[in-house]
Amino acid sequence: MSINGFRMRAVLTGLAGLRRRAGDAGMSTSEYAMGTIAACAFAAVLYKVVTSELVSAALQSTIGKALDAPF
C-alpha cells in the first residue's frame, strides 16, 4: 500500500463517517436540556418585560383609546 493510497482511504473513510453523522435525526439529552433552559430564560425575561410598569401603562393606554374610539 502506498502513502497516497493510505491517504485516499483515510479521506474516503472520513467522508463516509460524515455522511453517517449527517443522517442523525433529533437532539440528544443535553441539547434538550440546553433548549429547555434557554426557553425558560426567555420566558422569564418576557414575563418581566410584560409585567413592568411601562408596558402595563402602555397597554392600558392603548386599550383605553380603543374603547373610547368613536364609531
NUDRENNU-89783 format. One record per residue: residue number from 1; residue in one letter; x, y, z negated of N, C-alpha, C, O in turn. Coordinates in steps of 0.2 Angstrom, whole numbers, plus 2048, in hexadecimal, padded with zeros to 3 digits. Layout:
N
PT   nr  rest   nx   ny   nz  cax  cay  caz   cx   cy   cz   ox   oy   oz
PT  NUM     A    X    Y    Z    X    Y    Z    X    Y    Z    X    Y    Z
...
! end
This chain:
71
PT   nr  rest   nx   ny   nz  cax  cay  caz   cx   cy   cz   ox   oy   oz
PT    1     M  804  7FA  800  800  800  800  804  806  800  809  807  7FC
PT    2     S  803  80B  804  807  811  805  804  816  800  7FF  815  7FD
PT    3     I  808  81B  7FF  806  821  7FB  800  824  7FD  7FB  826  7FA
PT    4     N  800  825  804  7FA  828  807  7F4  824  806  7EE  827  805
PT    5     G  7F4  81E  807  7EF  819  806  7EC  819  7FF  7E6  819  7FE
PT    6     F  7F1  81A  7FA  7EF  81A  7F3  7EB  821  7F2  7E6  821  7EF
PT    7     R  7EE  826  7F5  7EA  82D  7F4  7E3  82D  7F7  7DF  82F  7F4
PT    8     M  7E3  82A  7FD  7DD  82A  800  7D7  826  7FC  7D2  827  7FC
PT    9     R  7DA  820  7FA  7D5  81C  7F5  7D3  820  7EF  7CD  81F  7ED
PT   10     A  7D8  823  7EC  7D6  827  7E6  7D1  82D  7E8  7CC  82E  7E4
PT   11     V  7D2  830  7EE  7CD  835  7F0  7C6  832  7F1  7C1  835  7EF
PT   12     L  7C6  82D  7F5  7C0  829  7F6  7BC  827  7F0  7B6  827  7EF
PT   13     T  7C0  824  7EB  7BD  822  7E5  7BA  828  7E1  7B5  827  7DE
PT   14     G  7BE  82D  7E1  7BC  833  7DE  7B5  836  7E1  7B1  838  7DD
PT   15     L  7B5  836  7E7  7AF  838  7EB  7A9  834  7E9  7A3  836  7E9
PT   16     A  7AA  82D  7E9  7A5  828  7E7  7A2  82A  7E0  79C  829  7DF
PT   17     G  7A7  82B  7DC  7A5  82D  7D5  7A0  833  7D5  79C  834  7D1
PT   18     L  7A2  838  7D9  79E  83E  7D9  797  83D  7DC  792  840  7D9
PT   19     R  797  839  7E1  790  837  7E3  78C  834  7DE  786  835  7DE
PT   20     R  78F  82F  7DA  78B  82C  7D5  789  831  7D0  783  830  7CE
PT   21     R  78D  835  7CE  78B  83A  7C9  786  83F  7CB  782  841  7C7
PT   22     A  786  841  7D1  781  846  7D4  77A  843  7D4  775  846  7D4
PT   23     G  77A  83C  7D4  773  839  7D4  770  838  7CD  76A  836  7CC
PT   24     D  774  83A  7C8  771  83A  7C1  76B  83F  7C1  76C  845  7C3
PT   25     A  766  83C  7BE  760  841  7BD  75E  842  7B6  75F  83D  7B2
PT   26     G  75C  847  7B4  75A  849  7AD  760  84C  7A9  765  84D  7AB
PT   27     M  75E  84D  7A3  763  850  79E  765  84B  799  761  847  797
PT   28     S  76A  84C  796  76C  848  790  769  84B  78A  767  851  78A
PT   29     T  76A  848  784  768  84A  77E  76A  851  77C  767  855  779
PT   30     S  771  852  77D  774  858  77B  771  85E  77F  771  864  77D
PT   31     E  770  85D  786  76D  862  78A  766  864  788  764  869  788
PT   32     Y  762  85F  786  75B  860  783  75C  864  77D  758  869  77C
PT   33     A  761  862  778  762  866  772  763  86D  773  761  872  770
PT   34     M  768  86F  778  76A  875  77A  764  879  77D  763  87F  77B
PT   35     G  760  876  781  75B  879  784  755  87B  77F  752  880  77F
PT   36     T  754  877  77A  750  878  775  752  87E  770  74E  882  76F
PT   37     I  758  87E  76F  75B  883  76B  75A  88A  76E  758  88F  76B
PT   38     A  75C  88A  775  75B  890  779  754  892  779  753  898  779
PT   39     A  74F  88E  77A  748  890  77B  746  892  774  742  897  774
PT   40     C  748  890  76E  746  892  768  749  899  767  745  89D  764
PT   41     A  74F  89A  769  752  8A1  768  74E  8A6  76C  74D  8AB  76A
PT   42     F  74D  8A4  772  749  8A9  776  742  8AA  773  740  8B0  774
PT   43     A  73F  8A5  771  738  8A6  76E  739  8AB  768  734  8AF  767
PT   44     A  73E  8AA  764  73F  8AE  75E  740  8B5  760  73D  8BA  75D
PT   45     V  744  8B7  765  745  8BD  767  73F  8C0  76A  73D  8C6  769
PT   46     L  73B  8BD  76E  735  8BF  771  730  8C1  76B  72C  8C6  76C
PT   47     Y  72F  8BC  766  72B  8BE  761  72D  8C4  75D  728  8C8  75C
PT   48     K  733  8C5  75C  735  8CC  759  733  8D2  75D  731  8D7  75A
PT   49     V  734  8D1  763  733  8D7  768  72C  8D8  768  729  8DE  768
PT   50     V  728  8D3  769  720  8D4  769  71D  8D7  763  718  8DA  763
PT   51     T  720  8D4  75D  71D  8D7  757  720  8DD  754  71F  8DF  74F
PT   52     S  725  8E0  758  728  8E6  756  722  8EC  756  71E  8EC  75A
PT   53     E  724  8F1  752  71F  8F7  752  71F  8FB  759  719  8FD  75A
PT   54     L  724  8FB  75C  724  8FF  763  71F  8FB  768  71B  8FE  76B
PT   55     V  720  8F5  768  71C  8F1  76D  715  8F0  76B  710  8F1  76F
PT   56     S  714  8F0  764  70D  8F0  762  709  8F6  763  704  8F6  765
PT   57     A  70D  8FC  762  70A  902  763  708  903  76B  703  906  76D
PT   58     A  70D  901  76F  70C  901  776  706  8FD  779  702  8FF  77D
PT   59     L  705  8F7  776  700  8F3  778  6F9  8F6  775  6F4  8F6  779
PT   60     Q  6F9  8F8  76F  6F3  8FB  76D  6F1  901  771  6EB  903  772
PT   61     S  6F6  905  773  6F5  90B  777  6F2  909  77E  6ED  90C  780
PT   62     T  6F5  904  781  6F3  902  787  6EC  8FF  787  6E7  900  78B
PT   63     I  6EA  8FB  782  6E3  8F8  781  6DE  8FE  780  6D9  8FD  782
PT   64     G  6E0  902  77B  6DC  908  77A  6DA  90C  780  6D4  90E  781
PT   65     K  6DF  90D  784  6DE  911  78B  6D9  90D  78F  6D5  910  793
PT   66     A  6DA  906  790  6D6  902  794  6CF  902  792  6CA  902  796
PT   67     L  6CE  902  78B  6C7  902  789  6C4  908  789  6BD  909  78A
PT   68     D  6C7  90E  789  6C4  914  78A  6C4  917  791  6C2  91D  792
PT   69     A  6C5  913  796  6C5  915  79D  6BE  916  79F  6BA  912  79D
PT   70     P  6BD  91C  7A3  6B6  91D  7A5  6B5  918  7AB  6B9  916  7AF
PT   71     F  6AE  916  7AB  6AC  912  7B1  6A9  916  7B6  6A7  913  7BB
! end
